[in-house]
Amino acid sequence: MYYVGIVRGITGLFQLCFALPSGFTADKFRKDKVLKAAGVVGLTCCVISIAGFWFESINLIFVAFAGWGVFNVLHGPASEALFADCYPQGQRSLPCTIKYVLMQVALILGPVLSIVILYVNGNNWKLRDLKVVLIAGAVLCAASLSSLFMFVEPEKRASDNERAVVQNDEGDDSDSNQALWLRLQRRHVPYLAMLSEFIISLGAGMTISYFSIFFFKEYGLAPAEVNLVFIGTSILVVILSMLSQNLSTCFCSRMQIIVSTRIIASCCLVWMSFAKPLWLQIALFIVRGGTMRCTVGIRKSILMDHVSQKKRGRWNSFESLIACMSSASTVVGGYLVDAYSYRFCFRITAAFYFAAVLVDTVLLTVVRDTNRENAWVSKEKAAVGSGSRTGVV
């Protein structure tokens, strides 16, 4: 337990040190050059990781995960900013959701491969068997990093509509862009979104790294069985992500979906802290993970819709900075687990989740519902086009 917290803490510390410089670097220099630098760092980390796992050297593992912390903040802000630059204002929700769904598919295939390797090697918690999985993951990671050397950044340009939206989010000087409650404007959205994510990350970091150990210690699940639980969670995330995206275009706003799913996830975590049957724990864990993570793409689209093109790198670096807070709170979670229990730690995390929901409710009054607006515009254009064709005939 001690080393789990230390490794995550080292990763978080290096992310903390390099997050902001990396974000400003992504804004100042070409993003494709930053991604190539991240590729070099990532490949180096893969080599050190493989050596650490093979020789069972905790010192090499410490060095490797320090490097992964640097890689995360080099790669994340630049790639996310480059992705956002490829889509016009107000039309990023679906692409962001699809990108996140593809990431979840990878998270499904990863545990499936782990299960195969574990069953071949005996399916137990012996280090000799587990390190085979870790080495295989590092090799696959090295192969995927080759794509970072293939990006070419297009010429920077921002539409008149995007520049206007960044100024007041409406393209005019009307008072309609001011929220009646707390006199908030849409330019405050990124700050409130970051505050919410910060609170969520602090709470999540206390428990995320310990769920596998919880299922092993409390219920005696084998490694492959734990991976099956994570696969079920990722499958639900994929389903709920697409469902949330569709709902945001026809039934409710993006922030309404975020608030409702986070409330469900928080309640599930509270229930997990009291539940005893294994089947109920697994069901609650899967629903908690699915509802908490299914709106990642939508939340990313909201953030990118409210920051200018020239500042997207630094805002994405703020997200990396928040992620390292999650790594730091892992150490606190390890202490709570050792001093009290896993279930006590779940309750503390749930309290953080509910605090984040309070911040999200403020955003309900500020965030513009661009998904439904774009859906209505598309329907109107389709209707007009259909009418025109009918008239010609």
Summary of the structure (lengths in Angstrom):
residues: 393
radius of gyration: 22.2
end to end distance: 73.5
largest distance: 77.8
contacts: 1338
relative contact order: 0.16
helix: 82%
strand: 1%
